[in-house]
Amino acid sequence: MLHHHAVSGVLKELTLSLALKCLSFDFIGSSVDESSEEFGTLQIPSSWKPVVQDPSTLQIFFDYYRIMGPPLSKEALECLVRLASVRRSLFTDDPARFQFLGHLMNGTKEIIQTGEGLADHDNYHEFCRLLGRFKVNYQLSELLSVESYGEWIHLVAEFTTKSLQSWQWASSSVYYLLGLWSRLVTSVPYLKGETPSLLDETVPKITEGFITSRFNSNQADFPDDLSEDPLDNAELLQDHLEFFPYLCRYQYETSSLCIMKIMDPILQVYTERASSPMPVDANELAVIEGQISWIVHIIAAILKVRQITSCRTESQELIDAELAARVLQLSNVTDIGVHSQRYGEISKQRLDRAILTFFQNFRKSYVGDHAMHSSKQLYLRLSELLGLHDHLVLLNFIVGKIAMNLKHYPQCEDVIEHTLSLFLELASGYMTGKLLLKLDSIKFIIVNHTVTPYSYFASVFVLYFGLVQRREKKGRTQSCLLDDPGPACTTLRCRVCVVVINEILALLSCSPDNVMIGLIWNCSDAAFTFDAIAMSFYCSSLHGLRCVTTPLLKFMAEFVLNKAQRLSFDSSSPNGILLFRECELPKVLFKKLRDDLRHLALSGNYVNFGVFELYGDRALADALDVSLKMILSIPLADIFAYRKLTKAYFAFMEVLFSNHISFILNLDTNTFLNIIGSLEAGLKGLDTGISSQCASAVDNLATFYFNHVTIGEVSASPASMNFTRHIAECPNLFTEILRTLFEIVLFEDCGNQWSLSRPMLSLILINEQMFANLRIQMLASQPMDQQQRLSLCFEKLMADVTRSLDSKNRDKFTQNLTIFRREFRV
């Protein structure tokens, strides 16, 4: 008997494991990121429909959850999470889908009521994921259609509130619960019918519970590892605050009153402590600063989502002003009295970083000419409360805080980096950059940035120019640049740059450490004044490489990339070619990094590359050859294993296929096919940016074939002849790529459909018979009862599309593809 029970237990375990593996299988080859808990719609085969719709299927897994202990109970919940994500098209009608949803809802309701298995942390986490899937895969109107919705939503609200009270134990799980509530409240404006959603009753309690739990968390005992505190971990803080602002905005008046009720007393205490004649308890201040930090982060997050249209009402602006006024008042207090002696305390640093985050989010919503005209109510209220009557006065207030941080936090890298990031946003913004130049303090900084004696050099530049010598192993340096304020100021800065460079060259031998800071500063200004100081800068760079290689290379990389199109040479100017050649720096100083600079220079859009071949200059050919050899020496698996390397690789491929496609076509066939294979792999990846880059590269390739081979002249170029030879050795190349693109568009939730549509049309027009054969194969893989409908979808895809790759025809195909995708997935 014991043996029978043991065998039965093993069979149950194996059965559950097999079911989970089946439900986790990637049926459409979408390359799911197995390291992430997030996944999209489950694209299970249509032949599974009877099994999935059978009520006993869901019940089996709910039963397994009850009778099996951890960790098998967790696997049962994982199966339910995946079943809750089944694609909508699997259900033939609404009643079948609502019955399935009702069974899911009743099963989760029973688990909440009994609490069975939720004492296990893994079960608890997986159950929260299951609840989160309800709004990911179902509409609010569909949830309301289930008879037990009212009881279910109240139970989930109670469960969420209890989870918030046990934050340290359930912090990673609360993310899914807040995501559920966020999606519910953002769906309310689109809800039709008179059935009450009951969110007005449940959401305020959750909002209050969240605010209270974050405020009280600082009184709890944290682990010794301070990096685990969300206030020290930007990603963890983002997880905590990503969804909550939408809950606040849903009933903003109630939520804001809760925030102010909690913040006002503690802010008053903090203000009183600043001027207290009695000794202040440092531990008490640390707790207060931690509590206020959380409230400031919450207010900053609320302002961040102000860009949503429904939030742009006068009543919400007034509430924004009330909350913002409290943070601005706090900012005035943090640098006076007792608080001005606490810059070395971690809690004080957390508070100042929270204030900087607030300034960043407030600026995006309420600073700038457009924001000024659309935010009159906010500034009227701020004028009444604090005397800040317009955005120029407020901007001056922010600059004052930036200067204060740079002055008092020279040793705190986190605060300095955050401060410089804010300053950089202000300086590089189109409107805020111009507004900064209206401030007298900023004008003084620009005109008077001359070199002072080097004993005082570092502190002056840290304070006035937003530069800091970051003390870390990698020796990174960050700089802030102001937009060009006019010819007179540019000339002055140019003259100063040349003077400073000459002084740096003279002082390099006697004080390299201090001179390094000056050299980095000049690197930041050099991009504005290429003609005047290019040679001086290049000379100083070669000398400076011996003591400060990394900052100079970072400058050179940004300089040649020409990200903001700051380099704009006349058509007759040789400067672009000279700059490209200057990337050929001494081999002793550069190896791999020299090739990185070449890659960036290739995409700078300031070099006429045809000049090199015309005059027999090997600089371009050598750069392409060496760079490609270096890249191809890395296995593709290793490229995909490292995110930064992956992004760099596909960025380089996009540049090559855009501007140097002849170079690619003249490679040997094996190398050519390896590169194309990497592009197809990139298309299947999860990163939308990389997928779009690969699509652009494929489109350039297919467009070249269409223009030079399909409809090309008889006397083909060497590049087109090589292309024809490559295709002859691999005739299915275009077919497989087109198949991949169709599968991504039809079966995945792709966010870059426009980018993918471009190469699809190019590939279809290359060989229309190839497309016809692919269409037959794709239809054959679908259920028989759907093939006729899907065949009509394919016919509509090419409606009014001509045999051309002009912009108008491409746009028409993209429109057809959008309709095709929607009708195909019904």
GIVENFEN-V949429 format. One record per pair of residues at least 24 apart in sequence whose ideal C-beta (glycine too) atoms are under 10 Angstrom apart, sorted by the first residue. I is the first residue (numbers start at 1). GAP is how many residues later the second one is. Records with the same first field share a line. If there is no record, write none. Layout:
I->GAP / GAP
//
This chain:
9->59 / 63
12->52 / 55 / 56 / 60
13->55 / 58 / 59 / 62
15->45 / 49
16->44 / 45 / 48 / 49 / 52 / 56 / 57 / 59 / 60 / 62 / 63
17->55 / 58
19->38 / 41 / 42 / 45 / 56 / 57 / 59 / 60 / 63 / 64
20->41 / 54 / 55 / 56 / 58 / 59 / 61 / 62
21->58
22->26 / 57 / 60
23->25 / 29 / 38 / 55 / 56 / 57 / 58 / 59 / 60 / 62 / 63
24->54 / 55 / 58
25->57
27->720
28->715 / 716 / 718 / 719 / 720
29->655 / 711 / 714 / 715 / 718 / 719
30->654 / 655 / 656 / 713 / 714 / 717 / 718 / 719 / 720
31->609 / 650 / 652 / 653 / 654 / 655 / 713 / 717
32->654
33->652 / 653 / 654
36->650
37->41 / 44 / 88 / 89 / 92 / 95 / 135 / 138 / 139
38->91 / 94 / 98 / 138 / 648
39->42 / 43 / 46 / 94 / 97
40->45 / 47 / 96 / 97 / 707 / 708 / 709 / 710
41->44 / 45 / 46 / 47 / 48 / 49 / 95 / 96 / 706 / 707 / 708 / 784
42->39 / 40 / 41 / 42 / 43 / 44 / 45 / 48 / 95
43->42 / 43 / 44 / 46 / 47 / 703 / 704 / 705
44->38 / 39 / 41 / 42 / 43 / 46
45->45 / 738
46->41 / 43 / 44 / 736 / 737 / 739 / 740
47->736
48->38 / 42
49->37 / 40 / 41 / 42 / 43 / 47 / 734
52->31 / 34 / 38 / 39 / 44 / 48
53->33 / 37 / 38 / 39 / 43 / 44 / 46 / 47
54->46
55->44 / 45 / 47 / 48
56->47
57->26 / 43 / 46
58->25 / 26 / 42 / 45 / 46 / 48 / 49
59->44 / 47 / 48
61->46
62->41 / 42 / 44 / 45 / 46 / 48 / 49
63->44
65->42 / 46 / 51 / 52 / 58 / 61 / 62
66->44 / 45 / 48 / 50 / 51
68->49
69->48 / 51 / 54
70->47 / 49 / 50 / 51 / 52 / 53
71->49 / 51 / 52
73->43 / 44 / 47 / 49 / 50 / 53 / 54
74->43 / 46 / 47 / 48 / 49 / 50 / 51 / 52 / 53
75->47 / 51
76->41 / 47 / 50
77->31 / 34 / 40 / 45 / 46 / 47 / 48 / 49 / 50 / 51 / 52 / 53
78->44 / 48 / 51 / 52
79->47
80->24 / 27 / 28 / 31 / 46 / 47 / 49 / 50 / 53
81->45 / 46 / 48 / 49 / 50 / 51 / 52 / 95
82->48 / 51
83->47 / 50
84->24 / 45 / 46 / 47 / 48 / 49 / 50 / 52 / 53 / 54
85->45 / 48 / 51 / 52
86->51
87->50 / 660 / 738
88->49 / 50 / 51 / 54 / 737 / 738
89->697 / 735 / 736 / 737
94->48 / 51
97->41 / 45 / 48
98->40 / 44 / 45 / 47 / 48 / 49
99->47
100->38
101->33 / 36 / 37 / 41 / 42 / 44 / 45 / 48
102->41 / 43 / 44 / 45 / 46 / 47 / 50
103->43
104->26 / 29 / 30 / 33 / 34 / 42 / 48
105->29 / 33 / 38 / 41 / 42 / 43 / 44 / 46 / 47 / 48 / 51
106->40 / 41 / 42 / 45 / 46
108->26 / 44 / 47 / 48 / 51
109->39 / 40 / 42 / 43 / 44 / 45 / 46 / 47
110->45
111->44 / 48
112->39 / 40 / 42 / 43 / 44 / 46 / 47 / 50
113->38 / 42 / 46
115->44 / 47
118->41 / 44 / 45 / 52
121->48 / 49 / 51 / 52
124->39 / 42 / 45 / 46 / 48 / 49
125->45 / 47 / 48 / 49 / 50 / 51
126->47 / 50
127->32 / 46 / 49 / 50
128->31 / 32 / 35 / 42 / 44 / 45 / 46 / 47 / 48 / 49 / 50 / 51 / 52
129->44 / 46 / 47 / 48 / 50
130->46
131->25 / 28 / 29 / 42 / 45 / 46 / 48 / 49 / 50
132->41 / 43 / 44 / 45 / 46 / 47 / 48 / 49 / 51
133->43 / 46 / 47
134->46 / 49 / 50
135->44 / 45 / 46 / 47 / 48 / 49 / 50 / 51 / 52
136->40 / 43 / 44 / 47
138->45
139->44 / 48 / 51 / 52
140->43 / 44 / 45 / 46 / 47 / 48 / 50 / 51 / 55 / 57 / 59
141->46 / 49 / 50 / 51 / 52 / 54 / 56
143->41 / 44 / 54
144->47 / 49 / 51 / 52 / 53 / 54
145->48 / 50
149->46 / 47 / 48 / 49
150->45 / 46 / 47 / 48
152->46
153->28 / 31 / 44 / 45 / 46 / 48 / 49
154->44 / 47 / 48
156->24 / 25 / 28 / 46 / 50
157->24 / 41 / 42 / 44 / 45 / 46 / 48 / 49 / 52
158->44 / 47 / 48
160->42 / 43 / 45 / 46 / 49 / 50
161->41 / 44 / 45 / 47 / 48 / 49 / 52
162->47
163->43 / 46 / 50
164->41 / 42 / 43 / 44 / 45 / 46 / 47 / 48 / 49 / 50
165->44 / 47 / 48 / 51
166->47
167->42 / 43 / 46 / 47 / 49 / 50 / 53 / 63 / 73
168->45 / 49 / 52 / 53 / 54 / 55 / 60
171->42 / 46 / 57 / 59 / 65 / 68 / 69
172->64 / 67
174->36 / 39 / 65 / 66 / 69 / 70
175->61 / 64 / 65 / 67 / 68
176->67
177->29 / 66
178->28 / 32 / 61 / 62 / 63 / 64 / 65 / 66 / 68 / 69
179->60 / 63 / 64 / 67
180->63
181->25 / 26 / 29 / 62 / 63 / 65 / 66 / 69
182->60 / 61 / 62 / 63 / 64 / 65 / 67 / 68 / 123
183->60 / 63
184->62 / 63 / 66
185->58 / 61 / 62 / 63 / 64 / 65 / 66
186->57 / 60 / 61 / 63 / 64 / 119 / 122 / 124
188->62 / 122
189->120 / 121
199->48 / 51 / 52
200->50 / 51 / 54
203->43 / 44 / 45 / 47 / 48 / 51 / 52
204->43 / 44 / 46 / 47 / 50 / 51 / 54
206->38 / 41
207->37 / 40 / 41 / 42 / 43 / 44 / 45 / 47 / 48 / 51 / 52
208->46 / 47 / 49 / 50 / 51 / 53 / 54
209->49
210->30 / 31 / 33 / 34 / 37 / 38 / 45 / 48 / 88
211->33 / 37 / 44 / 47 / 48 / 50 / 51 / 52 / 83 / 84 / 87
212->46 / 50
213->81
214->26 / 27 / 30 / 48 / 76 / 77 / 79 / 80 / 81 / 83 / 84
215->44 / 47 / 48 / 51 / 75 / 76 / 77 / 79 / 80 / 83
216->46 / 75 / 78
217->73 / 74 / 77
218->68 / 69 / 70 / 71 / 72 / 73 / 74 / 75 / 76 / 129 / 132
219->68 / 71 / 72
222->68
226->120 / 124
229->61 / 64 / 117 / 121
230->63 / 64 / 67
231->58 / 59 / 62 / 63 / 66 / 115 / 116 / 118 / 119 / 120 / 122 / 123
232->114 / 117 / 118 / 121 / 182
234->119 / 123 / 180 / 184
237->57 / 60 / 64 / 116 / 117 / 120
238->63
240->54 / 57 / 58 / 61
241->53 / 56 / 57 / 59 / 60 / 61 / 63 / 116
242->59 / 62 / 63
243->58 / 62
244->54 / 57 / 58 / 61
245->53 / 54 / 55 / 56 / 57 / 58 / 59 / 60 / 61 / 63 / 66 / 116
246->55 / 56 / 59 / 62 / 65
247->55
248->50 / 51 / 53 / 54 / 57 / 71 / 75
249->53 / 56 / 57 / 59 / 61 / 62 / 67 / 70
250->60
252->50 / 59 / 61 / 63 / 64 / 66 / 67 / 68 / 71
253->62 / 63 / 65 / 66
255->43 / 47 / 64 / 68
256->43 / 46 / 60 / 62 / 63 / 64 / 66 / 67
257->62 / 65
259->36 / 39 / 40 / 43 / 60 / 63 / 64 / 67
260->35 / 39 / 59 / 62 / 63 / 66
262->29 / 30 / 32 / 33 / 36
263->28 / 29 / 31 / 32 / 33 / 35 / 36 / 60 / 63 / 64 / 67
264->62
266->25 / 26 / 29
267->24 / 25 / 28 / 59 / 60 / 62 / 63 / 66
270->60 / 63 / 64 / 68 / 69 / 81
271->58 / 59 / 61 / 62 / 65 / 66 / 68
272->61 / 65
273->60 / 64 / 65 / 66
274->58 / 59 / 60 / 61 / 62 / 63 / 64 / 65 / 66
275->58 / 61 / 62 / 63 / 64
276->61 / 62
279->59
280->57 / 58 / 59 / 61 / 62
282->56 / 60 / 63 / 65
283->64
285->53 / 54 / 57 / 60 / 62 / 63
286->56 / 59 / 60 / 61 / 62 / 64 / 65
287->60
288->59 / 63
289->45 / 50 / 53 / 56 / 57 / 58 / 59 / 60 / 61 / 62 / 63 / 65
290->56 / 57 / 60 / 61 / 64
291->56 / 60
292->34 / 35 / 38 / 41 / 42 / 55 / 58 / 59 / 62 / 63
293->54 / 55 / 56 / 57 / 58 / 59 / 60 / 61 / 62 / 64
294->56 / 57 / 60
295->28 / 31 / 32 / 35 / 59
296->27 / 30 / 31 / 34 / 35 / 54 / 55 / 56 / 57 / 58 / 59 / 60 / 61 / 62
297->53 / 56 / 57 / 58 / 60 / 61 / 64
298->25 / 56 / 60
299->24 / 25 / 27 / 28 / 55 / 58 / 59 / 62 / 63
300->24 / 27 / 54 / 55 / 56 / 57 / 58 / 59 / 60 / 61 / 62
301->56 / 57 / 60
302->56 / 59
303->24 / 54 / 55 / 57 / 58 / 59 / 60 / 61 / 62 / 63
304->53 / 54 / 56 / 57 / 58 / 60 / 61
305->56 / 60
306->55 / 56 / 58 / 59 / 60 / 69 / 72
307->54 / 57 / 58
311->54
312->53 / 62 / 63
313->64
314->61 / 62 / 63 / 64
315->62
316->61 / 62
317->48 / 49 / 57 / 58 / 59 / 60 / 61 / 62 / 63 / 64
318->59 / 60 / 62 / 63
319->59 / 62
320->42 / 45 / 46 / 55 / 57 / 58 / 61 / 62
321->45 / 54 / 56 / 57 / 58 / 59 / 60 / 61 / 62 / 63 / 64 / 65 / 67
322->56 / 59 / 60 / 63
323->35 / 39
324->34 / 37 / 38 / 41 / 42 / 54 / 57 / 58 / 61 / 62 / 64 / 70
325->53 / 56 / 57 / 59 / 60 / 61 / 63
326->59 / 60
327->27 / 28 / 31 / 32 / 35
328->27 / 30 / 31 / 34 / 54 / 57 / 58 / 60 / 66 / 69 / 70 / 73
329->56 / 57
330->24 / 25 / 28
331->24 / 25 / 27 / 28 / 66 / 67 / 69 / 70 / 73
332->54 / 65 / 68 / 69
334->67 / 70 / 71
335->65 / 66 / 69 / 70 / 72 / 73
340->64 / 68
343->61 / 62 / 64 / 65 / 66 / 67 / 68 / 69 / 72
344->64 / 65 / 67 / 68
346->66 / 68
348->60 / 61 / 64 / 67
349->56 / 60 / 63 / 65 / 66 / 69
350->64 / 65
352->49 / 52 / 53 / 56 / 57 / 60 / 62 / 63 / 66 / 67
353->52 / 59 / 61 / 62 / 64 / 65 / 66
354->64
355->43 / 46 / 50 / 63 / 67
356->42 / 45 / 46 / 49 / 59 / 61 / 62 / 63 / 65 / 66 / 67
357->61 / 64 / 65
358->40
359->35 / 36 / 38 / 39 / 42 / 43 / 59 / 60 / 63 / 66 / 67
360->38 / 58 / 61 / 62 / 65 / 66
362->32 / 36
363->28 / 31 / 32 / 35 / 59 / 62 / 63 / 66 / 69
364->61 / 65 / 68
366->25 / 28
367->24 / 25 / 27 / 28 / 31 / 59 / 62 / 64 / 65 / 68
368->27 / 61 / 62 / 63 / 64 / 66 / 67
369->61 / 62 / 63 / 65 / 66
370->61
371->60 / 61
372->59 / 63
391->40 / 41 / 44
392->43 / 44 / 46 / 47
393->46
394->41
395->31 / 37 / 40 / 41 / 43 / 44 / 47
396->39 / 40 / 42 / 43 / 44 / 45 / 46
398->24 / 25 / 28 / 34 / 38
399->24 / 27 / 37 / 40 / 42 / 43 / 46
400->39 / 41
402->24 / 61 / 64 / 78
403->38 / 42 / 60 / 61 / 63
404->59
405->58
406->53 / 55 / 56 / 57 / 58 / 59 / 60 / 61 / 62
407->52 / 55 / 56 / 57
408->55
409->53 / 59
410->48 / 49 / 52 / 53 / 58 / 59 / 61
411->60
413->55 / 57 / 58 / 59 / 63
416->46 / 50 / 52 / 53 / 54 / 55 / 62
417->51 / 53 / 55 / 59 / 61
419->47 / 49 / 61
420->42 / 46 / 47 / 48 / 50 / 58 / 59 / 60
421->57 / 59
422->44 / 58
423->42 / 43 / 55 / 56 / 57 / 58 / 59
424->42 / 54 / 55 / 56 / 57
425->55
426->40 / 54 / 56
427->39 / 52 / 53 / 54 / 55 / 56
428->52 / 53 / 54 / 55 / 136
429->54
430->53
432->51
433->48 / 49 / 50 / 51 / 52
434->49 / 51
436->46 / 47 / 49
437->45 / 46 / 47 / 48 / 49 / 52
438->47
442->40 / 43
443->42 / 46
445->37
446->36 / 39 / 43 / 46 / 47 / 50
447->38 / 41 / 42 / 45 / 46 / 49
448->44 / 48
449->43 / 44 / 47 / 48 / 51 / 72 / 76
450->42 / 46 / 49 / 50
451->45 / 48 / 49 / 52 / 53 / 56 / 67 / 70 / 71
453->61
454->49 / 53 / 56 / 57 / 59 / 60 / 61 / 63 / 64
455->56 / 59
456->58
457->54 / 57 / 58 / 60 / 61 / 64
458->55 / 56 / 58 / 59 / 60
460->57
461->56 / 57 / 59 / 60
462->55
465->52 / 56 / 59 / 60
466->55 / 58
467->50 / 51 / 53 / 54 / 57
468->49 / 52
469->44 / 45 / 47 / 48 / 51 / 79 / 82
470->81
474->76
475->41 / 73 / 74 / 75 / 76 / 79
476->74 / 75 / 78
477->39 / 40 / 43 / 44 / 46 / 47 / 71 / 73 / 74 / 75 / 77 / 78
478->42 / 46 / 73 / 76
479->41 / 42 / 44 / 45 / 46 / 72 / 75 / 76 / 79
480->44
481->43 / 44 / 46 / 47 / 83 / 85
482->43 / 46
483->45 / 81 / 83
484->44 / 45 / 82
490->38 / 39 / 42
491->38 / 41
493->32 / 35 / 36 / 39 / 40
494->31 / 32 / 34 / 35 / 36 / 37 / 38 / 39
495->34 / 37 / 38
496->26 / 29 / 33
497->24 / 25 / 26 / 27 / 28 / 29 / 31 / 32 / 35 / 36 / 39 / 40
498->24 / 31 / 34 / 35 / 38 / 39
499->37
500->25 / 33 / 36 / 40
501->24 / 25 / 32 / 34 / 35 / 36 / 38 / 39 / 40
502->34 / 37 / 38
504->32 / 36 / 39 / 40
505->31 / 34 / 35 / 38 / 39
508->32 / 35 / 36 / 38 / 39
509->34
512->31 / 32 / 34 / 35 / 36
513->34 / 35
515->25 / 28 / 29 / 32 / 33
516->28 / 31 / 32 / 35 / 36
517->31 / 34
518->26
519->24 / 25 / 28 / 29 / 32 / 33 / 36
520->24 / 28 / 31 / 32 / 34 / 35
522->33
523->25 / 28 / 29 / 31 / 32 / 33 / 35 / 36
524->27 / 31 / 34
526->29 / 30 / 33
527->28 / 31 / 32 / 35 / 36 / 37 / 39 / 40
528->38 / 39
530->29 / 36 / 37 / 38 / 39 / 43 / 45 / 48 / 49 / 76
531->38 / 42 / 44
534->41 / 44 / 45 / 48
535->43 / 47
538->40 / 41 / 44 / 47
541->41 / 44 / 48
542->43 / 44 / 47
545->40 / 41 / 43 / 44 / 45
546->43
549->40 / 41 / 44
550->43
553->32 / 36 / 37 / 40 / 41 / 43 / 44
556->26 / 27 / 29 / 34 / 37 / 40 / 41 / 44 / 45
557->26 / 36 / 39 / 40 / 42 / 43 / 44
558->42
559->24 / 38 / 41 / 42 / 45
560->36 / 37 / 38 / 39 / 40 / 41 / 42 / 43 / 44 / 46 / 47
561->36 / 38 / 39 / 40 / 41 / 42 / 43 / 44
562->38 / 39 / 41 / 42 / 43 / 44 / 45
563->37 / 40 / 41
565->39 / 40 / 41
566->40
567->37 / 38 / 39 / 40
568->37 / 38
569->37 / 38 / 39
571->37
573->33 / 35
574->34 / 37
575->31 / 32
576->25 / 28 / 29 / 30 / 31 / 32 / 33 / 35
577->29 / 30 / 31 / 32 / 34 / 35 / 38 / 40 / 42 / 43
578->29
579->25 / 27 / 28
580->24 / 26 / 27 / 28 / 29 / 31 / 32 / 37 / 39 / 40 / 43
581->26 / 31 / 36 / 38 / 39 / 42
583->36 / 40
584->35 / 38 / 39
591->39
592->35 / 38
594->29 / 32 / 33 / 36
595->28 / 31 / 32 / 33 / 34 / 35 / 36 / 57
596->31 / 34 / 52 / 56
597->26 / 30
598->24 / 25 / 26 / 28 / 29 / 32 / 54
599->24 / 25 / 28 / 31 / 32 / 49 / 50 / 52 / 53 / 56 / 57
600->48 / 51 / 52 / 55
601->54
602->25 / 50 / 53 / 54 / 56 / 57 / 58
603->48 / 49 / 51 / 52 / 53 / 55 / 56
604->51
605->54
607->52
609->50 / 51
613->49
620->40 / 43
621->39 / 42
623->37
624->32 / 36 / 39 / 40
625->38
627->25 / 29
628->24 / 25 / 28 / 32 / 35 / 36 / 39 / 43 / 47
629->42
631->25 / 44 / 47
632->35 / 39 / 42 / 43 / 46
636->38 / 39 / 41 / 42 / 45 / 46
637->44
639->39 / 42 / 43
640->38 / 41 / 42 / 45 / 50
643->44 / 47
646->36 / 39 / 41 / 44
647->40 / 42 / 43 / 46
649->29 / 33 / 41 / 44
650->28 / 29 / 31 / 32 / 35 / 37 / 39 / 40 / 41 / 42 / 43 / 44 / 46 / 47
651->38 / 39 / 42
652->41
653->25 / 26 / 29 / 37 / 40 / 41 / 43 / 44
654->25 / 28 / 36 / 38 / 39 / 40 / 41 / 42 / 43 / 46
655->38 / 42
656->41 / 44
657->36 / 37 / 39 / 40 / 41 / 42 / 43 / 44 / 46 / 47
658->35 / 38 / 39 / 41 / 42
659->41
661->36 / 39 / 40 / 42 / 43 / 58 / 62
662->42 / 55 / 56 / 57 / 58 / 60 / 61
663->56
664->33 / 36 / 37 / 40 / 55 / 58 / 59 / 62
665->36 / 39 / 40 / 43 / 52 / 53 / 54 / 55 / 56 / 57 / 58 / 59 / 60 / 61
666->52 / 53 / 55 / 56 / 57
667->55 / 59
668->54 / 57 / 58
669->53 / 56 / 57 / 58 / 59 / 60 / 61
670->56 / 59
671->55
672->29 / 50 / 51 / 53 / 54 / 55 / 57 / 58 / 61
673->53 / 56 / 57 / 60
675->26
676->25 / 50 / 54 / 57 / 58 / 60 / 61
677->53 / 56 / 59 / 60
679->58 / 61 / 80
680->53 / 56 / 57 / 59 / 60 / 61
681->59
683->54 / 57 / 58 / 60 / 61 / 67 / 73 / 76
684->56 / 57 / 59 / 60 / 64
686->62
688->62 / 63 / 64 / 67
689->62 / 63 / 66
690->62
691->53 / 57 / 59 / 60 / 61 / 64 / 65
692->58 / 59 / 60 / 62 / 63 / 64 / 66
693->59 / 62
694->43 / 46 / 61 / 62 / 65
695->42 / 46 / 49 / 57 / 59 / 60 / 61 / 62 / 63 / 64 / 65
696->59 / 62 / 63
697->62
698->36 / 39 / 40 / 42 / 43 / 58 / 60 / 61 / 62 / 64 / 65
699->56 / 57 / 58 / 59 / 60 / 61 / 62 / 63 / 64 / 106 / 111
700->58 / 59 / 62
701->32 / 33 / 36 / 58 / 61 / 62
702->32 / 35 / 36 / 56 / 57 / 58 / 59 / 60 / 61 / 62 / 63 / 64 / 103
703->55 / 56 / 58 / 59 / 60 / 62 / 63 / 102
704->58
705->29 / 57 / 58 / 60 / 61 / 62
706->55 / 56 / 57 / 58 / 59 / 60 / 61 / 97 / 98 / 99
707->55 / 98
709->57
710->52 / 55 / 56 / 57 / 58 / 93
711->54 / 55 / 92 / 93 / 94
727->39 / 40
731->36 / 39
732->38
733->30
734->25 / 28 / 29 / 30 / 32 / 33 / 36 / 37 / 40
735->28 / 32 / 35 / 36 / 38 / 39 / 42
736->38
737->26
738->24 / 25 / 26 / 28 / 29 / 32 / 33 / 36
739->24 / 35 / 38 / 39
742->29 / 32 / 33 / 36 / 75 / 78 / 79 / 82
743->35
745->72 / 73 / 75 / 76 / 79 / 80
746->32 / 44 / 47 / 71 / 74 / 75 / 78 / 79
747->74 / 77 / 78
750->71
753->61 / 64 / 65 / 68
754->56 / 57 / 60 / 63 / 64
755->59
756->58 / 61
757->53 / 54 / 56 / 57 / 58 / 59 / 60 / 61 / 64
758->47 / 52 / 55 / 56
760->37 / 50 / 53 / 54 / 57
761->36 / 37 / 40 / 43 / 44 / 48 / 49 / 51 / 52 / 53 / 55 / 56
762->43 / 48 / 51
764->33 / 34 / 37 / 39 / 49
765->33 / 36 / 37 / 38 / 39 / 40 / 44 / 48
768->30 / 35
771->26 / 27
778->46
782->42
786->38 / 40
789->34 / 35 / 37
790->30 / 33 / 34 / 36
792->31
793->26 / 27 / 28 / 29 / 30 / 31 / 32 / 33
794->26 / 30
795->25
796->24 / 27
797->24 / 26 / 27
//
